[in-house]
């Protein structure tokens, strides 16, 4: 892990020194040892502020629409983050020539919430490292091994995409795909309706899910519009339902499942599950996978004569 | 004022005693989400130990959605209704002390003598407030760094210290003393008192920062480079404000439905772009930089100047939850401590 971190710094430094990019977006040390924070490195000597550890959770592609509009930027990206970048390029939000991708192989990142639920005392953590399949948590009282199953974020456990789909430089070895685990897609049922009702009832409308999402780049979100008013600002279950359901529909074939929305939600709404369900339908009916660099057009921008007509589709 | 203890296996009796006299408001656990303050129904089991994340008591006193006026014009007749909450004696249990102190900030906004907000006031008046000091402090707390927490004891009627198998109950007002004198509680032993004092010290010293004890309101600079740094990474969500126990900004919206009009109040935040957007299109805080600056200056400078209280009580929610790890403590250390040290060196 330390070697990969060194390589990231080296590549960032080179790109900045040669003037290829004006800034490199990456992860820096967080305010506490179990977090990292996005950093924007614009001087070669600051490249040493970049870090790579199990807490590098943020999908930094969210910054590209703002930063790569008028010039070339470097970005340190995990395979899932790269799928977001592919989507942004395909949707013409970012030009390929405006991003310099330092791509990483990745075996998953941690969910600090799960660690807290375990025996680890957050206050005492001094560092996080991978040790084979285990997370090595170094604390003031000594090292604790946390099994990956307990430490990894949900989507990392089932991720098949462990090496960069596209990149300008690739750092670190590709990591073998995890076992063939599948995320359960619940069917349509009354229970499912009840489940989402309970989830949306919790929503406080802080929009962290939308703001952290690289695919949510609309300059004015439909739910911030006053005329027409698609959904009211109040945090009631119905209005939250309208917001989350519409957002999910907007993300079909575009959400790459990084799970940032779920990670940042202060009330634990698993918004990514909705997009995951819709993506499963897109895969089944149109053989489309979001973030696949081979696909020429966005799902909703492509039409083939033999496309399944959803209106006549029966389960 | 004699302090007493509540043995945890006698919690039911204590709650029964309170329920005869008050509406009990306490945090109730939810699946996959922080506990939320609500009026206890008989089937609710309150989360009294205060050790896990919880929503703020603000969500009870200043609901996320509150109808202010209902107008019905059916049949050519205009009926206007202002649905005020019922005024009744309430007791709030197990708010974090930082959250209880944050109610002082809300009071300054909503119970100002020039204008008393009737909706807030109905819930706040006659509220007996007991804060909790949990057995273990959360890693993100830094209350002792923003204020002298000893003075916060007068912001509540009593404190409940979690001593494992029992709560040590200390009254800090006459109302609190009266209540615990008649409640079904046991006498506190000297050991209990010693354990409680130890826990109080732990709370006081939790997360002490380099900026502790410094006059932040004097040192926060309008043109500090940190605002740019925060704005660069801020993704402009409203989580820090919505989860904050003292952030009180709201929006008022009108909704029409057939012959009805409903005017309601809901959360708003200085972190949203449209917060300062004027009707004619101008936005005085057009970029994230002034928005990032506003939140901190408001809490640590303006509110201090206006009310004489600090607008942040160190509950640590924004520290724990910020999606991009903007840490308010780090920002304060950078803006207020480092420049002073540099000055001292020069």
Interface residues (C-beta under 8 A of the other chain):
Chain A: X30 X31 X32 X35 X36 X37 X38 X39 X40 X58 X62 X121 X122 X123 X198 X202 X204 X205 X206 X207 X208 X210 X211 X212 X224 X232 X233 X234 X235 X236 X260 X263 X264 X266 X267 X268 X270
Chain B: X30 X31 X32 X33 X34 X55 X64 X65 X139 X232 X233 X235 X236 X237 X238 X239 X241 X242 X243 X251 X253 X255 X264 X266 X267 X268 X272 X274 X317 X319 X321 X323 X324 X325 X326 X327 X329 X330
